[in-house]
Amino acid sequence: MDSKLKKQLRYLDGVEVDWNVTLAGHTSLRVGGPVSCLIRPLSLAGLRSAVQVLNQNHYPYFILGRGTNLLVRDTGIRAAAISLESGFSQVERVGSSGKIKVGAGLSLSGLLRFCLREGLSGLEFIVGIPGSVGGALCMNAGTDAGVMADVCQEVALLLSDGSLTRLSGAQLRFSYRKLELPADSVVLEAEFSLTPGSRENMREQLRQLLKARKEKQPWQLPSAGSVFKNPPGDYAGRLIEAAGLKGTRVGDAEISMRHANFIVNRGQARASDILALINLAQEKVSQKFGVHLELEIEVVGNNNKT
């Protein structure tokens, strides 16, 4: 990043910037090289200014979220990472109904605590899912118990030209692990329609869902959740296990013994170790079953220099 662009970003109002930040400390896998800068807008005006400056300089950027569905290569990435955690983590009820408005930077655990406190049911399925509201929407995150599309009624976006727009439920095109949005748009806020419920019943449901998740998934080690999308009519974890890959290690990266669609960091794994296991799983499952496993996590970064 040249000095001119650095100067422009440094003096923006309502924006905090750190330079050459190693993303291993900002991702749930605890791996990854440096990003050119980490931008934390404190307001919508700050975010718009930062995006405008980056676009004017044709400099790449991406929304970091909580780094829970992200694999950053060891060499890092020549780009700006934008975190919405500081300025976009608000949540409030809309009137006396079950509707709430939620900032894209709020953690899913924070959202669930608010719902439990307010006695609003409908999002229990997110218990134990790491990440932010914005990331969960873009991935249509969920389980067999529900997905974000079930409760989302509206999304507010910042478009690449700096304008704002809102998409209603009828305009939102959700699909399996995906929400189609305008190119280079940023999710700012969402409105959810929930149902007033008994806090006691909600707590019991949360306990049961969390217990089931902990029994099936590796909770004690860093991971990025499910690595691959489930192919139609099957499960990626089943295919990887059937290919004999459970417990396979490259360096300190391991295909989890508890759930084969998880790759865990057993201590000092590198992104290259995880990528090697990803490639191995895709290769072996393709050879044995003729199925191509599509990534659910996002891989970013350069193969050579940052």
Secondary structure, DSSP 8 states (H G I E B T S, - for coil): --HHHHHHHHT-TTEEEEEEEEGGGGSTT----EEEEEEEESSHHHHHHHHHHHHHTT--EEE-TTSSSEEE-TT-EEEEEE--TTTS--EEE-TTSSEEEEETTSBHHHHHHHHHHHTEES-GGGTT--SBHHHHHHTT-EETTEEGGGTEEEEEEE-TTS-EEEEEGGG-EEETTEEE--TT-EEEEEEEE-EE--HHHHHHHHHHHHHHHHHHS--SS-B-S-SB---TTS-HHHHHHHTT-TT-EETTEEE-SS-TT-EEE-SS--HHHHHHHHHHHHHHHHHHH-----BSSEEE--SS--
